[in-house]
Amino acid sequence: MGSVTRLQAAKSPKTAFHRTEMSAILDVYGKMVMAGEAKDYAIGMFEDHAVFAIFRRHAEAPTWRIEKVPALRNQQGAFIVYGSQDQVLKRGHDIRTVLKVFETRRFEVISSSRS
């Protein structure tokens, strides 16, 4: 009798951002690139969460991370924005509301020239 080939175990589904969520994230990212605040991004999809990381410079740790954690959907909200030191900047149920953290005014150093 011939040998039986076992089927590979089904891979568990990965969490990903929905098309409308990605559209909102990429809108914010595009504005940050135009303002010179961001230069690169990375996307990670895992079993329990999805990550969109924004880098200010290449080859360093992400400056901001936007995460989708479906397990937190009924508690604090599935969407979280982390800062560079892993501090939670904003958390909520709606991606557009959470991304408003990037719309805050930035403090800029204005040099004055005296004549």
Order of alpha helices (4+ residues) and beta strands (2+ residues): alpha-beta-beta-beta-beta-beta-alpha
